[in-house]
Amino acid sequence: MRYRCRIDIVADILRAIVEEGPLLISEIASRANLPLDRARPLVEDLVYNGLLVYRSEERRYEATDRAYEWLELYRLLREVYDWRTPAYPTSIPR
């Protein structure tokens, strides 16, 4: 099993909503491979930060334009920085 950092989990949540459209919290948890009790606070943080909007009449979460921008920046960062490199290099090239 691969451990994911918070940023990777957020990306999985946003990607699920962008790819499939507005989702219920249980669907988000399932698509992001998270237990419901861990997904709820993360989704609430994303709403608070303007990446998701909650549609109370449908009980579904929808991605905002900011979520699309965040995912693009995430993709670029992954492209530029190879996640397989050590977090703290033992020697710094000069």
FIPA-711361 format. One record per residue (C-alpha): residue in three letters; residue number from 1; x, y, z. Coordinates in Angstrom, 2 decimals, padded with zeros to 5 digits. Each point is the difference from the previous one (the first is absolute). Layout:
<pts>
(pt ALA,NUM,(X,Y,Z))
...
</pts>
This chain:
<pts>
(pt MET,1,(000.00,000.00,000.00))
(pt ARG,2,(001.28,003.45,-000.94))
(pt TYR,3,(-000.29,002.77,002.56))
(pt ARG,4,(-001.33,003.29,-001.33))
(pt CYS,5,(000.72,003.48,001.24))
(pt ARG,6,(-002.84,002.45,000.54))
(pt ILE,7,(000.64,001.68,-003.35))
(pt ASP,8,(-000.34,-003.30,-001.88))
(pt ILE,9,(-003.25,-000.76,001.86))
(pt VAL,10,(-001.39,003.44,-000.85))
(pt ALA,11,(000.94,-000.58,-003.64))
(pt ASP,12,(-001.84,-003.35,000.04))
(pt ILE,13,(-003.11,001.67,001.46))
(pt LEU,14,(000.02,002.84,-002.53))
(pt ARG,15,(000.79,-002.30,-002.91))
(pt ALA,16,(-002.98,-002.23,000.89))
(pt ILE,17,(-002.40,002.95,000.03))
(pt VAL,18,(001.43,001.53,-003.18))
(pt GLU,19,(-000.17,-003.30,-001.89))
(pt GLU,20,(-003.44,-001.11,001.18))
(pt GLY,21,(-001.84,003.22,000.79))
(pt PRO,22,(-001.68,000.91,003.29))
(pt LEU,23,(000.26,-002.80,002.57))
(pt LEU,24,(-001.44,-000.94,003.38))
(pt ILE,25,(002.47,-000.10,002.89))
(pt SER,26,(-000.18,-003.81,000.05))
(pt GLU,27,(000.81,-000.13,-003.71))
(pt ILE,28,(002.96,002.36,000.51))
(pt ALA,29,(001.34,-002.19,002.80))
(pt SER,30,(-000.37,-003.11,-002.12))
(pt ARG,31,(001.66,001.50,-003.12))
(pt ALA,32,(002.88,001.44,002.07))
(pt ASN,33,(000.41,-003.29,001.88))
(pt LEU,34,(-000.56,001.61,003.41))
(pt PRO,35,(-002.13,-000.90,002.99))
(pt LEU,36,(-002.97,002.34,000.31))
(pt ASP,37,(001.19,001.44,003.31))
(pt ARG,38,(003.31,001.08,-001.62))
(pt ALA,39,(-001.64,001.33,-003.18))
(pt ARG,40,(-002.48,002.31,001.78))
(pt PRO,41,(002.53,002.43,001.56))
(pt LEU,42,(002.07,000.09,-003.18))
(pt VAL,43,(-003.04,000.82,-002.13))
(pt GLU,44,(-001.09,002.66,002.52))
(pt ASP,45,(003.48,001.58,-000.27))
(pt LEU,46,(-000.30,000.02,-003.79))
(pt VAL,47,(-003.39,001.75,000.26))
(pt TYR,48,(001.43,002.53,002.46))
(pt ASN,49,(002.93,000.72,-002.35))
(pt GLY,50,(-002.25,000.44,-003.04))
(pt LEU,51,(000.99,-003.13,-001.93))
(pt LEU,52,(-003.39,-001.67,000.41))
(pt VAL,53,(-003.53,001.26,000.41))
(pt TYR,54,(-002.75,-001.90,001.82))
(pt ARG,55,(-003.39,-000.18,-001.74))
(pt SER,56,(-002.33,-000.60,002.96))
(pt GLU,57,(-003.09,-000.73,-002.11))
(pt GLU,58,(001.85,-002.89,-001.67))
(pt ARG,59,(002.31,-000.78,002.96))
(pt ARG,60,(002.89,-000.09,-002.46))
(pt TYR,61,(003.40,001.67,-000.23))
(pt GLU,62,(001.05,001.69,-003.22))
(pt ALA,63,(003.43,001.23,-001.15))
(pt THR,64,(000.58,003.72,-000.47))
(pt ASP,65,(002.27,001.68,-002.53))
(pt ARG,66,(002.58,000.23,002.76))
(pt ALA,67,(000.00,-003.82,000.28))
(pt TYR,68,(000.84,-000.30,-003.70))
(pt GLU,69,(002.85,002.49,000.45))
(pt TRP,70,(001.26,-001.91,003.05))
(pt LEU,71,(000.01,-003.28,-001.91))
(pt GLU,72,(001.93,001.58,-002.88))
(pt LEU,73,(002.62,001.33,002.43))
(pt TYR,74,(000.18,-003.41,001.65))
(pt ARG,75,(000.54,-001.65,-003.38))
(pt LEU,76,(002.76,002.47,-000.89))
(pt LEU,77,(001.69,-000.50,003.34))
(pt ARG,78,(-000.03,-003.77,-000.42))
(pt GLU,79,(001.38,000.42,-003.49))
(pt VAL,80,(002.85,002.29,001.10))
(pt TYR,81,(000.85,-001.72,003.26))
(pt ASP,82,(000.43,-003.75,-000.05))
(pt TRP,83,(-001.71,-001.25,003.20))
(pt ARG,84,(002.38,-002.96,000.12))
(pt THR,85,(002.95,002.19,000.97))
(pt PRO,86,(000.86,000.13,003.72))
(pt ALA,87,(-001.60,002.83,001.94))
(pt TYR,88,(003.32,000.94,001.59))
(pt PRO,89,(002.95,-000.59,-002.34))
(pt THR,90,(003.20,-001.06,001.68))
(pt SER,91,(002.10,002.31,-002.16))
(pt ILE,92,(-000.91,003.22,-001.71))
(pt PRO,93,(001.65,000.55,-003.40))
(pt ARG,94,(001.94,003.26,-000.30))
</pts>
